[in-house]
Amino acid sequence: MSILFKPLPRRQAIRRTLLMMSFVAFPVTMNFMSPYVIIDGAFSGIVTGSAILFASMFVGSMLLGRLWCGWVCPAAGMQEPFLRVNGRRVGPRADIIKWVVWVVWVGVIVLGVVSAGGYTTVDPLHLTEGGISVQGSPERPIFVAYLIYFIVVLTFMGLSLAFGRRNGCHTICWMAPFMILGRGVRNRLGAWPSLRLVADSEKCTHCHACTQSCPMSIDVERLVDAGSLEHPECALCATCADACPAKVIRYSFSAGS
């Protein structure tokens, strides 16, 4: 039986519950993660809620890595249920796609800020009437907000269903690069203590359970053999740790990489 079909360990059951709760709340929170809202704000000189969140992701990743992706992100809640439908691993070449998307998107944001003469206003609720993303606003009717919501949800679900494990995270996610870059800065500037996964390599029995279970399609066993679990696509979900029968992998808040 595939390890993906085994009952969830307690920690993973809690994690999946948090992801589903985040997904359920997505009609409220969508604009605070919106790639469009930050562009609209940029061309108006407005620092939006999404701009604040993305900046927080960059800074937070220096201490917590991509913990957001593993435990909080609603897009993960949209995709992980499909692990039981299509558990195919996603190849590393797919990751290039999101960087192309991200670079073009950031370029448009910079263009907007320059054309507006810089940021002049902070409005976390820009295009978000009453703090509810799908409630609509004078600038965006409610049916448009719902249309955007369903397009986002169906896109992430469809990619995972068609192409495998959390494919949307590898190909179209506009948030992950902020955290990957933040983590890279942390690793390059001094490797101060941060949340990470560590492994007791000598205990590894090479059962492949860690690699088979990873929802981000990482070859975890290879990293264990190399003595470092640092990987740009690691979402710190600890699925590998909970799948390992020898308890080789664990969380650690420490220096190193």
Backbone as CSV, one residue per row, in Angstrom:
resi,resn,N_x,N_y,N_z,CA_x,CA_y,CA_z,C_x,C_y,C_z
1,MET,0.847,-1.203,0.000,0.000,0.000,0.000,0.880,1.249,0.000
2,SER,0.529,2.214,-0.823,1.291,3.469,-0.853,1.190,4.167,0.487
3,ILE,2.308,4.790,0.880,2.334,5.496,2.169,1.345,6.661,2.187
4,LEU,0.963,7.140,0.988,0.008,8.245,0.930,-1.380,7.827,1.412
5,PHE,-1.656,6.504,1.463,-2.977,6.038,1.845,-3.025,5.547,3.293
6,LYS,-1.930,5.647,4.009,-1.936,5.255,5.411,-2.625,6.321,6.255
7,PRO,-3.186,5.922,7.413,-3.807,6.917,8.297,-2.804,7.994,8.683
8,LEU,-3.287,9.219,8.818,-2.402,10.341,9.116,-1.931,10.305,10.561
9,PRO,-0.642,10.527,10.802,-0.164,10.716,12.170,-0.823,11.959,12.770
10,ARG,-0.814,12.051,14.078,-1.508,13.140,14.770,-1.048,14.515,14.284
11,ARG,0.260,14.718,14.170,0.753,16.027,13.742,0.272,16.365,12.339
12,GLN,0.255,15.370,11.462,-0.195,15.629,10.100,-1.704,15.843,10.034
13,ALA,-2.437,15.190,10.910,-3.882,15.422,10.972,-4.170,16.862,11.398
14,ILE,-3.403,17.354,12.370,-3.553,18.749,12.809,-3.180,19.696,11.681
15,ARG,-2.074,19.394,10.998,-1.624,20.259,9.905,-2.660,20.314,8.786
16,ARG,-3.172,19.175,8.392,-4.178,19.143,7.318,-5.440,19.890,7.740
17,THR,-5.795,19.794,9.013,-6.961,20.513,9.511,-6.748,22.022,9.405
18,LEU,-5.565,22.485,9.778,-5.249,23.915,9.675,-5.295,24.376,8.220
19,LEU,-4.788,23.556,7.319,-4.816,23.916,5.899,-6.244,24.003,5.376
20,MET,-7.081,23.077,5.795,-8.475,23.109,5.343,-9.213,24.299,5.927
21,MET,-8.909,24.657,7.170,-9.516,25.837,7.777,-9.088,27.102,7.020
22,SER,-7.829,27.145,6.607,-7.344,28.277,5.827,-8.041,28.343,4.479
23,PHE,-8.263,27.186,3.868,-8.973,27.131,2.595,-10.408,27.619,2.757
24,VAL,-11.075,27.175,3.811,-12.458,27.599,4.064,-12.538,29.111,4.256
25,ALA,-11.496,29.689,4.858,-11.471,31.139,5.105,-11.033,31.942,3.883
26,PHE,-10.668,31.270,2.807,-10.106,31.947,1.638,-11.032,33.010,1.032
27,PRO,-12.359,32.842,1.037,-13.205,33.935,0.534,-13.016,35.238,1.299
28,VAL,-12.612,35.143,2.546,-12.348,36.342,3.352,-10.932,36.860,3.104
29,THR,-9.970,35.967,3.023,-8.563,36.364,3.016,-7.957,36.524,1.625
30,MET,-8.662,36.159,0.587,-8.087,36.087,-0.755,-7.347,37.357,-1.169
31,ASN,-7.927,38.526,-0.960,-7.304,39.767,-1.414,-5.991,40.072,-0.721
32,PHE,-5.807,39.530,0.486,-4.571,39.772,1.213,-3.421,38.925,0.676
33,MET,-3.746,38.018,-0.246,-2.728,37.215,-0.933,-2.784,37.410,-2.442
34,SER,-3.533,38.411,-2.877,-3.824,38.573,-4.294,-2.660,39.174,-5.082
35,PRO,-2.273,38.543,-6.197,-1.253,39.141,-7.066,-1.795,40.348,-7.833
36,TYR,-3.126,40.389,-8.019,-3.711,41.520,-8.740,-3.843,42.753,-7.854
37,VAL,-4.277,42.569,-6.620,-4.504,43.708,-5.728,-3.217,44.503,-5.524
38,ILE,-2.085,43.806,-5.397,-0.827,44.521,-5.208,-0.451,45.304,-6.465
39,ILE,-0.797,44.783,-7.649,-0.538,45.517,-8.890,-1.420,46.753,-8.970
40,ASP,-2.706,46.591,-8.675,-3.624,47.728,-8.697,-3.166,48.809,-7.717
41,GLY,-2.746,48.385,-6.543,-2.252,49.336,-5.558,-0.981,50.018,-6.017
42,ALA,-0.089,49.261,-6.675,1.179,49.838,-7.136,0.939,50.977,-8.116
43,PHE,0.028,50.809,-9.047,-0.248,51.839,-10.038,-0.978,53.044,-9.430
44,SER,-1.482,52.868,-8.207,-2.137,53.974,-7.506,-1.284,54.518,-6.364
45,GLY,-0.083,53.972,-6.203,0.796,54.422,-5.133,0.345,53.968,-3.756
46,ILE,-0.373,52.831,-3.697,-0.941,52.350,-2.441,-0.251,51.057,-1.998
47,VAL,0.219,51.015,-0.762,0.725,49.784,-0.162,-0.476,48.980,0.322
48,THR,-0.740,47.872,-0.306,-1.939,47.081,-0.007,-1.659,46.021,1.056
49,GLY,-2.730,45.358,1.472,-2.580,44.271,2.427,-1.717,43.147,1.886
50,SER,-1.849,42.867,0.583,-1.034,41.808,-0.014,0.436,42.196,-0.030
51,ALA,0.735,43.468,-0.279,2.132,43.924,-0.255,2.728,43.740,1.133
52,ILE,1.946,44.057,2.146,2.416,43.894,3.529,2.643,42.418,3.842
53,LEU,1.725,41.557,3.403,1.856,40.128,3.675,3.063,39.537,2.966
54,PHE,3.266,39.902,1.702,4.401,39.351,0.961,5.721,39.795,1.576
55,ALA,5.791,41.047,2.019,6.999,41.526,2.695,7.218,40.755,4.000
56,SER,6.119,40.476,4.713,6.217,39.703,5.958,6.686,38.282,5.701
57,MET,6.255,37.699,4.573,6.711,36.362,4.213,8.212,36.343,3.992
58,PHE,8.716,37.355,3.289,10.151,37.439,3.027,10.936,37.513,4.337
59,VAL,10.515,38.413,5.216,11.216,38.586,6.492,11.038,37.352,7.378
60,GLY,9.805,36.867,7.468,9.528,35.727,8.337,10.265,34.464,7.938
61,SER,10.509,34.307,6.633,11.195,33.099,6.175,12.627,33.017,6.672
62,MET,13.190,34.155,7.081,14.551,34.143,7.610,14.618,33.409,8.951
63,LEU,13.474,33.287,9.617,13.406,32.541,10.879,12.608,31.243,10.758
64,LEU,11.595,31.249,9.886,10.660,30.124,9.847,10.636,29.381,8.517
65,GLY,11.518,29.767,7.586,11.521,29.101,6.298,10.169,29.197,5.615
66,ARG,9.772,28.140,4.959,8.477,28.118,4.259,7.404,27.430,5.110
67,LEU,7.430,27.690,6.404,6.425,27.104,7.294,5.021,27.490,6.853
68,TRP,4.866,28.713,6.338,3.569,29.159,5.810,3.037,28.139,4.799
69,CYS,3.899,27.715,3.878,3.480,26.823,2.801,3.033,25.468,3.333
70,GLY,3.649,25.020,4.403,3.329,23.705,4.932,2.146,23.666,5.871
71,TRP,1.872,24.794,6.562,0.898,24.772,7.647,-0.247,25.767,7.519
72,VAL,-0.109,26.803,6.695,-1.097,27.892,6.704,-1.707,28.175,5.340
73,CYS,-0.972,27.999,4.273,-1.392,28.473,2.956,-2.697,27.819,2.492
74,PRO,-3.690,28.617,2.106,-4.943,28.023,1.616,-4.755,27.242,0.321
75,ALA,-3.769,27.622,-0.500,-3.516,26.877,-1.735,-3.076,25.452,-1.437
76,ALA,-2.392,25.256,-0.314,-2.031,23.898,0.098,-3.280,23.114,0.470
77,GLY,-4.224,23.790,1.129,-5.484,23.144,1.466,-6.291,22.764,0.244
78,MET,-6.112,23.507,-0.844,-6.795,23.190,-2.096,-6.184,21.973,-2.775
79,GLN,-4.895,21.726,-2.528,-4.183,20.726,-3.306,-3.922,19.407,-2.591
80,GLU,-3.616,19.457,-1.309,-3.187,18.223,-0.638,-4.238,17.117,-0.613
81,PRO,-5.553,17.432,-0.606,-6.511,16.328,-0.688,-6.355,15.484,-1.943
82,PHE,-5.770,16.062,-2.990,-5.621,15.330,-4.239,-4.393,14.424,-4.252
83,LEU,-3.631,14.424,-3.156,-2.531,13.463,-3.054,-3.038,12.032,-3.167
84,ARG,-4.248,11.812,-2.690,-4.829,10.474,-2.742,-5.398,10.155,-4.114
85,VAL,-5.546,11.165,-4.954,-6.067,10.963,-6.305,-4.927,10.856,-7.307
86,ASN,-3.984,11.786,-7.202,-2.822,11.762,-8.084,-1.583,12.076,-7.245
87,GLY,-0.873,11.042,-6.841,0.314,11.202,-6.017,1.594,11.265,-6.810
88,ARG,1.495,11.528,-8.108,2.683,11.590,-8.950,3.624,12.694,-8.477
89,ARG,4.908,12.404,-8.422,5.887,13.402,-8.017,6.112,14.396,-9.145
90,VAL,6.344,15.653,-8.772,6.555,16.724,-9.736,8.060,16.933,-9.903
91,GLY,8.531,16.965,-11.142,9.951,17.111,-11.420,10.458,18.510,-11.146
92,PRO,11.754,18.658,-10.899,12.331,19.962,-10.548,12.223,21.004,-11.656
93,ARG,12.085,20.585,-12.914,11.975,21.558,-13.998,10.705,22.398,-13.893
94,ALA,9.677,21.846,-13.225,8.435,22.596,-13.053,8.647,23.859,-12.234
95,ASP,9.638,23.835,-11.343,9.890,24.985,-10.476,10.327,26.224,-11.258
96,ILE,10.892,26.025,-12.429,11.336,27.147,-13.246,10.154,28.017,-13.648
97,ILE,9.003,27.385,-13.845,7.834,28.107,-14.338,7.424,29.208,-13.369
98,LYS,7.402,28.896,-12.072,6.951,29.905,-11.116,7.900,31.086,-11.041
99,TRP,9.186,30.844,-11.292,10.134,31.957,-11.273,9.941,32.872,-12.473
100,VAL,9.612,32.301,-13.619,9.298,33.126,-14.793,8.065,33.976,-14.510
101,VAL,7.023,33.331,-13.954,5.794,34.051,-13.601,6.102,35.155,-12.592
102,TRP,6.896,34.843,-11.587,7.184,35.790,-10.508,7.974,36.988,-11.013
103,VAL,8.979,36.751,-11.845,9.806,37.848,-12.354,8.972,38.811,-13.194
104,VAL,8.120,38.277,-14.054,7.259,39.134,-14.875,6.308,39.928,-13.983
105,TRP,5.720,39.252,-13.000,4.771,39.894,-12.088,5.427,40.998,-11.282
106,VAL,6.596,40.727,-10.707,7.312,41.747,-9.937,7.701,42.915,-10.838
107,GLY,8.057,42.608,-12.080,8.385,43.675,-13.017,7.212,44.615,-13.236
108,VAL,6.005,44.060,-13.340,4.807,44.887,-13.506,4.562,45.728,-12.251
109,ILE,4.791,45.152,-11.080,4.621,45.893,-9.828,5.585,47.073,-9.778
110,VAL,6.844,46.834,-10.109,7.840,47.905,-10.101,7.462,48.998,-11.093
111,LEU,7.004,48.590,-12.257,6.556,49.567,-13.257,5.427,50.416,-12.707
112,GLY,4.493,49.775,-12.001,3.374,50.515,-11.421,3.820,51.512,-10.379
113,VAL,4.727,51.099,-9.508,5.224,51.995,-8.454,5.949,53.186,-9.075
114,VAL,6.766,52.935,-10.077,7.505,54.022,-10.733,6.553,54.982,-11.425
115,SER,5.561,54.446,-12.129,4.624,55.304,-12.852,3.765,56.134,-11.905
116,ALA,3.554,55.614,-10.673,2.758,56.352,-9.685,3.602,57.338,-8.888
117,GLY,4.895,57.350,-9.145,5.772,58.242,-8.398,6.118,57.738,-7.019
118,GLY,6.018,56.427,-6.840,6.342,55.825,-5.552,5.099,55.575,-4.718
119,TYR,5.278,54.844,-3.634,4.174,54.591,-2.713,3.918,55.842,-1.878
120,THR,2.661,56.220,-1.765,2.296,57.412,-0.998,1.271,57.134,0.088
121,THR,0.604,55.962,0.012,-0.485,55.654,0.938,-0.408,54.199,1.358
122,VAL,-0.810,53.927,2.582,-0.933,52.553,3.065,-2.402,52.259,3.305
123,ASP,-2.928,51.249,2.612,-4.335,50.873,2.759,-4.454,49.349,2.704
124,PRO,-4.375,48.666,3.853,-4.456,47.203,3.873,-5.771,46.661,3.314
125,LEU,-6.820,47.483,3.293,-8.128,47.026,2.812,-8.427,47.512,1.402
126,HIS,-7.410,47.856,0.645,-7.604,48.289,-0.742,-8.334,47.202,-1.537
127,LEU,-9.427,47.558,-2.190,-10.295,46.655,-2.955,-10.951,45.582,-2.095
128,THR,-10.989,45.783,-0.785,-11.534,44.771,0.124,-12.549,45.431,1.049
129,GLU,-13.756,45.526,0.596,-14.820,46.196,1.337,-15.128,45.445,2.627
130,GLY,-14.985,46.135,3.747,-15.300,45.533,5.034,-14.379,44.413,5.437
131,GLY,-13.225,44.271,4.768,-12.282,43.217,5.106,-12.635,41.855,4.553
132,ILE,-13.702,41.747,3.732,-14.135,40.486,3.138,-13.787,40.509,1.650
133,SER,-12.933,39.628,1.219,-12.423,39.683,-0.148,-13.503,39.498,-1.206
134,VAL,-14.450,38.586,-0.996,-15.468,38.331,-2.022,-16.714,39.182,-1.820
135,GLN,-16.652,40.159,-0.939,-17.797,41.034,-0.733,-17.932,42.072,-1.844
136,GLY,-16.848,42.261,-2.580,-16.882,43.250,-3.643,-16.521,44.628,-3.125
137,SER,-16.459,45.579,-4.039,-16.115,46.949,-3.704,-16.649,47.852,-4.804
138,PRO,-16.645,49.172,-4.599,-17.084,50.068,-5.675,-16.282,49.877,-6.957
139,GLU,-14.993,49.497,-6.814,-14.157,49.306,-7.988,-14.315,47.922,-8.611
140,ARG,-14.836,46.941,-7.831,-14.927,45.574,-8.324,-16.221,44.947,-7.828
141,PRO,-17.201,44.731,-8.697,-18.484,44.156,-8.288,-18.304,42.773,-7.666
142,ILE,-19.281,42.384,-6.867,-19.163,41.142,-6.120,-19.067,39.926,-7.029
143,PHE,-19.745,39.940,-8.186,-19.690,38.773,-9.062,-18.283,38.594,-9.637
144,VAL,-17.570,39.697,-9.821,-16.193,39.618,-10.295,-15.302,38.996,-9.213
145,ALA,-15.548,39.394,-7.955,-14.772,38.844,-6.844,-14.976,37.332,-6.746
146,TYR,-16.216,36.874,-6.890,-16.484,35.443,-6.838,-15.884,34.724,-8.036
147,LEU,-15.923,35.355,-9.202,-15.336,34.751,-10.386,-13.841,34.539,-10.193
148,ILE,-13.161,35.547,-9.659,-11.729,35.430,-9.392,-11.465,34.314,-8.388
149,TYR,-12.298,34.251,-7.339,-12.145,33.212,-6.313,-12.196,31.821,-6.936
150,PHE,-13.211,31.567,-7.741,-13.371,30.233,-8.318,-12.286,29.925,-9.346
151,ILE,-11.818,30.912,-10.068,-10.725,30.688,-11.018,-9.464,30.254,-10.277
152,VAL,-9.151,30.950,-9.174,-7.956,30.608,-8.395,-8.066,29.201,-7.829
153,VAL,-9.193,28.899,-7.201,-9.377,27.596,-6.568,-9.321,26.468,-7.595
154,LEU,-10.047,26.610,-8.683,-10.095,25.550,-9.688,-8.756,25.377,-10.393
155,THR,-7.996,26.465,-10.521,-6.675,26.357,-11.148,-5.729,25.533,-10.289
156,PHE,-5.657,25.853,-8.998,-4.772,25.093,-8.115,-5.225,23.639,-8.002
157,MET,-6.523,23.424,-7.845,-7.021,22.056,-7.761,-6.754,21.289,-9.050
158,GLY,-7.007,21.941,-10.172,-6.838,21.278,-11.463,-5.403,20.882,-11.734
159,LEU,-4.463,21.752,-11.375,-3.058,21.435,-11.602,-2.622,20.225,-10.782
160,SER,-3.053,20.154,-9.527,-2.689,19.013,-8.689,-3.369,17.739,-9.154
161,LEU,-4.615,17.871,-9.558,-5.345,16.698,-10.023,-4.746,16.152,-11.313
162,ALA,-4.316,17.052,-12.198,-3.821,16.626,-13.506,-2.350,16.237,-13.497
163,PHE,-1.540,16.954,-12.721,-0.086,16.803,-12.858,0.637,16.299,-11.616
164,GLY,-0.055,16.175,-10.496,0.592,15.582,-9.336,0.740,16.503,-8.147
165,ARG,1.537,16.061,-7.205,1.634,16.632,-5.870,1.862,18.151,-5.854
166,ARG,0.894,18.871,-5.367,0.991,20.320,-5.169,1.645,21.008,-6.370
167,ASN,1.195,20.627,-7.560,1.812,21.162,-8.776,1.724,22.671,-8.847
168,GLY,0.626,23.235,-8.335,0.474,24.691,-8.366,1.556,25.411,-7.584
169,CYS,2.052,24.776,-6.517,3.135,25.368,-5.728,4.416,25.466,-6.549
170,HIS,4.599,24.544,-7.469,5.811,24.498,-8.277,5.718,25.390,-9.515
171,THR,4.507,25.619,-10.007,4.392,26.249,-11.323,3.813,27.662,-11.332
172,ILE,2.863,27.961,-10.466,2.212,29.271,-10.567,2.210,30.073,-9.269
173,CYS,2.733,29.503,-8.184,2.659,30.218,-6.906,3.510,31.489,-6.937
174,TRP,2.884,32.606,-6.645,3.579,33.894,-6.624,4.112,34.239,-5.231
175,MET,3.758,33.448,-4.230,4.195,33.728,-2.862,5.478,33.002,-2.486
176,ALA,5.638,31.771,-2.967,6.798,30.962,-2.594,8.133,31.650,-2.865
177,PRO,8.321,32.327,-4.010,9.634,32.954,-4.243,10.057,33.942,-3.168
178,PHE,9.104,34.651,-2.557,9.475,35.569,-1.476,10.140,34.814,-0.334
179,MET,9.588,33.652,-0.006,10.125,32.875,1.109,11.417,32.159,0.729
180,ILE,11.500,31.712,-0.507,12.741,31.080,-0.962,13.883,32.085,-0.932
181,LEU,13.609,33.302,-1.394,14.640,34.341,-1.386,15.018,34.731,0.046
182,GLY,14.020,34.857,0.915,14.305,35.198,2.309,15.146,34.142,2.985
183,ARG,14.817,32.884,2.725,15.598,31.786,3.299,17.017,31.793,2.746
184,GLY,17.134,32.114,1.447,18.454,32.188,0.845,19.310,33.278,1.467
185,VAL,18.685,34.420,1.764,19.409,35.506,2.436,19.889,35.041,3.799
186,ARG,19.016,34.368,4.531,19.395,33.855,5.859,20.587,32.910,5.759
187,ASN,20.557,32.005,4.816,21.628,31.021,4.686,22.944,31.660,4.261
188,ARG,22.846,32.734,3.472,24.058,33.360,2.951,24.697,34.330,3.941
189,LEU,23.880,34.991,4.747,24.401,36.069,5.590,24.893,35.636,6.966
190,GLY,24.659,34.423,7.340,25.177,34.071,8.662,24.515,32.887,9.315
191,ALA,23.489,32.346,8.698,22.846,31.148,9.223,22.533,31.265,10.706
192,TRP,21.841,32.356,11.090,21.409,32.478,12.478,20.348,31.421,12.770
193,PRO,20.079,31.156,14.046,19.114,30.101,14.384,17.768,30.318,13.700
194,SER,17.240,29.253,13.156,15.944,29.307,12.489,15.324,27.920,12.521
195,LEU,14.040,27.867,12.203,13.351,26.581,12.177,13.785,25.794,10.949
196,ARG,14.108,24.552,11.150,14.518,23.701,10.041,14.320,22.242,10.422
197,LEU,14.479,21.378,9.464,14.456,19.945,9.712,15.886,19.434,9.724
198,VAL,16.181,18.563,10.661,17.510,17.947,10.746,17.339,16.436,10.785
199,ALA,18.410,15.735,10.446,18.331,14.278,10.380,19.547,13.637,11.016
200,ASP,19.321,12.504,11.677,20.401,11.663,12.179,20.700,10.633,11.087
201,SER,21.577,11.012,10.169,21.796,10.233,8.954,22.188,8.786,9.240
202,GLU,22.948,8.570,10.305,23.437,7.221,10.585,22.313,6.254,10.960
203,LYS,21.150,6.782,11.345,20.024,5.931,11.711,19.168,5.540,10.508
204,CYS,19.412,6.156,9.363,18.579,5.928,8.183,18.688,4.480,7.711
205,THR,17.539,3.857,7.464,17.495,2.470,6.988,17.224,2.404,5.485
206,HIS,17.137,3.577,4.836,16.905,3.661,3.393,15.641,2.916,2.964
207,CYS,14.575,3.169,3.721,13.287,2.551,3.398,12.498,3.358,2.374
208,HIS,12.973,4.570,2.073,12.377,5.471,1.072,11.068,6.125,1.519
209,ALA,10.659,5.888,2.766,9.376,6.425,3.229,9.350,7.950,3.188
210,CYS,10.456,8.590,3.515,10.487,10.057,3.547,10.260,10.649,2.161
211,THR,10.942,10.109,1.173,10.794,10.600,-0.195,9.410,10.285,-0.747
212,GLN,8.927,9.096,-0.470,7.611,8.700,-0.969,6.496,9.565,-0.400
213,SER,6.660,10.050,0.819,5.588,10.785,1.488,5.621,12.287,1.231
214,CYS,6.751,12.830,0.785,6.896,14.282,0.682,5.892,14.890,-0.300
215,PRO,5.007,15.777,0.160,4.026,16.384,-0.752,4.641,17.375,-1.726
216,MET,5.901,17.773,-1.483,6.585,18.707,-2.374,7.545,17.998,-3.328
217,SER,7.469,16.674,-3.397,8.222,15.861,-4.367,9.735,15.970,-4.212
218,ILE,10.215,16.203,-2.995,11.649,16.311,-2.738,12.242,14.918,-2.495
219,ASP,13.424,14.695,-2.997,14.134,13.448,-2.713,14.763,13.582,-1.320
220,VAL,13.949,13.390,-0.311,14.374,13.615,1.069,15.487,12.660,1.467
221,GLU,15.394,11.422,1.028,16.406,10.437,1.412,17.798,10.863,0.947
222,ARG,17.886,11.446,-0.237,19.178,11.932,-0.727,19.715,13.037,0.167
223,LEU,18.825,13.916,0.629,19.247,14.992,1.522,19.705,14.445,2.870
224,VAL,19.008,13.424,3.352,19.415,12.790,4.615,20.824,12.224,4.474
225,ASP,21.081,11.542,3.375,22.414,10.982,3.145,23.472,12.078,3.068
226,ALA,23.079,13.252,2.514,24.027,14.361,2.365,24.260,15.100,3.675
227,GLY,23.397,14.863,4.659,23.586,15.477,5.968,22.911,16.819,6.153
228,SER,22.111,17.277,5.177,21.390,18.544,5.303,20.059,18.441,4.579
229,LEU,18.989,18.845,5.265,17.657,18.804,4.666,17.247,20.154,4.081
230,GLU,18.172,21.083,3.990,17.861,22.389,3.416,17.552,22.233,1.927
231,HIS,16.380,22.715,1.528,15.957,22.623,0.124,14.977,23.753,-0.136
232,PRO,15.113,24.462,-1.264,14.233,25.611,-1.510,12.750,25.268,-1.581
233,GLU,12.421,24.023,-1.932,11.015,23.649,-2.040,10.460,23.026,-0.764
234,CYS,11.278,22.902,0.271,10.797,22.308,1.521,9.835,23.253,2.215
235,ALA,8.627,22.752,2.505,7.597,23.550,3.162,7.551,23.303,4.667
236,LEU,8.540,22.603,5.206,8.625,22.320,6.642,7.330,21.711,7.191
237,CYS,6.698,20.877,6.386,5.458,20.237,6.825,5.727,19.064,7.758
238,ALA,6.965,18.546,7.739,7.375,17.412,8.580,6.656,16.118,8.235
239,THR,6.088,16.035,7.041,5.487,14.780,6.608,6.535,13.680,6.551
240,CYS,7.735,14.045,6.103,8.819,13.065,6.040,9.187,12.545,7.427
241,ALA,9.205,13.453,8.398,9.542,13.063,9.770,8.518,12.095,10.340
242,ASP,7.248,12.358,10.051,6.195,11.508,10.592,6.067,10.188,9.838
243,ALA,6.566,10.149,8.595,6.514,8.908,7.820,7.678,7.984,8.135
244,CYS,8.761,8.535,8.674,9.978,7.754,8.900,9.814,6.784,10.072
245,PRO,9.890,5.486,9.857,9.725,4.532,10.962,10.874,4.555,11.957
246,ALA,12.047,5.023,11.513,13.214,5.066,12.397,13.349,6.407,13.113
247,LYS,12.427,7.338,12.867,12.433,8.661,13.496,13.778,9.367,13.280
248,VAL,14.218,9.339,12.050,15.501,9.936,11.690,15.419,11.468,11.630
249,ILE,14.244,11.985,11.244,14.092,13.419,10.954,13.291,14.090,12.072
250,ARG,13.672,15.310,12.417,12.963,16.052,13.455,13.091,17.559,13.203
251,TYR,12.218,18.323,13.839,12.336,19.773,13.814,13.492,20.210,14.710
252,SER,14.095,21.351,14.329,15.117,21.953,15.169,15.108,23.459,14.935
253,PHE,15.237,24.232,16.007,15.425,25.670,15.860,16.880,25.943,16.199
254,SER,17.685,26.012,15.172,19.124,26.075,15.392,19.809,26.721,14.208
255,ALA,21.092,26.987,14.324,21.883,27.505,13.225,22.235,26.357,12.283
256,GLY,22.934,26.689,11.220,23.296,25.687,10.253,22.369,25.729,9.056
257,SER,22.632,24.893,8.096,21.813,24.842,6.890,21.808,23.433,6.337
